[in-house]
């Protein structure tokens, strides 16, 4: 692939910092100026990311080397097909999250602090997406933890403080594992640059035991943010944060940086052949399978709406990792395309949940009977997203399931296919009753006299629900070609 030197990845990292600093200078009472600054910043940043997409679609990569350190370590950006998938998806959804936040945080205290960290977190996420080596990814992975911690503890309640401590312990613990793997790996391949098919494919003489240690330290390090059980408990605890932050954590930035990092380790550091040679797939698959099933079962038992969505996220993230572990083109395609589909569907669900909680004060699933009268549009969007995660055609989530099932059968792993079907059944058991009870059971809700929610909250939800259907119907013209071209580079 041809390399194009460009400052676009650097601007994608720097511009949110500039925007956040500008927001910090705006007086608390100047709400409109602050909101416009936030929207303008993330909007321009999305355009910067989008400007690199044509180059990537034409088979090029965008590179930029910034700093070199001892031992071959470099601060290095390299935007390839996998990076643009994560970066483009995140930067696009950030616009919806900022607009939604304007309505959700209206008349709430400390909005300046909230928007400062919400915008600067975009900088860290872009750094993770566009990192060209493990050292750069590690730097921005830790930076993302620091940026999102103040959002988790935004309410500054005792519960939020406890959740924030747990969040930091888990995320920095995972970062420590990545750092140890980086130190050892750098001794074998200085620089630890991401290479399609794996940088370790041509390394000879390395101890298999040493490589297995590197593998599991890196995978579990990223897997902490990816919420692999039993490294997941920070995620439900972080539900104490405002709903837009929950959406950011669960759909766009933090958990996706974890599964994105695991995909980099599997296919750009070790590669399919080396991973099979080391015989580590089955051990990791047990953890992932447990996360998928246990996450769904625990979600089914949750009565608090946001906690049900949180445990659903743990299960759904397992799909992405499982697709990578299949080590087949179809499996990887299913896993990577689920990064996109899950992001769209889950951010919609959290926006719906946040709107319900913000406007009705209801937090429990059993309190939502008849809500379809009060919030018909919100509940239709909730239904679309829930059906998408179950895998119902034509909503985009069915594509992930199709490719994952195909990959499982291609790789001769029938147990994976059974696991996916059982998980889909469990998904239907904890999503469908919410929708059915909202529309077909009597409750205390009445039809609204005006709009069912502020337009800054309602419009993003409607557009995202339409996108979920659009990317299901027109995937062959949008997401699938980009993902399949990425998969070809690593096989």
Secondary structure, 3 states (H helix, E strand, C coil): CCEEECCHHHHHHHHHHHHHHHHHHCCCCCHHHHHHHHHHHHHHHHHHHHHHHHHHHCCCEEEEEEEECHHHCEEEEEECHHHHHHHHHHHHHHHHHHHHHHHHCCCCCCHHHHHHHHHHHHHHHHHHHHECEHHHHHHHHHHHHHHHHHHHCCCCCHHHHHHHHHHHHHHHHHHHHHHHHHHHHHHHCCCCECCCCCCCCCCCCCCHHHHHHHHHHHHHHHHHHCCCCCCCHHHHHHHHCCHHHHHHHHHHCHHHHHHHHHHHHHHHHHHHHHHHHHCCHHHHHHHHHHHHHHHHHHHHHCCEHHHHHHHHHHHHHHHHHHHHHCCCHHHHHHHHHHHHHHHHHHHHHHHHHHHHHHHHCCCEHHHCCCHHHHCHHHHHHHHHHHHHHHCCCCCCHHHHHHHHHHHHHHCCCHHHHHHHHHHHHHHHHHHHHHHHHHHHCCCCCCCCCCCCCCHHHHHHHHHHHHHHHHHHHCHHHCHHHHHHHHHHHHC
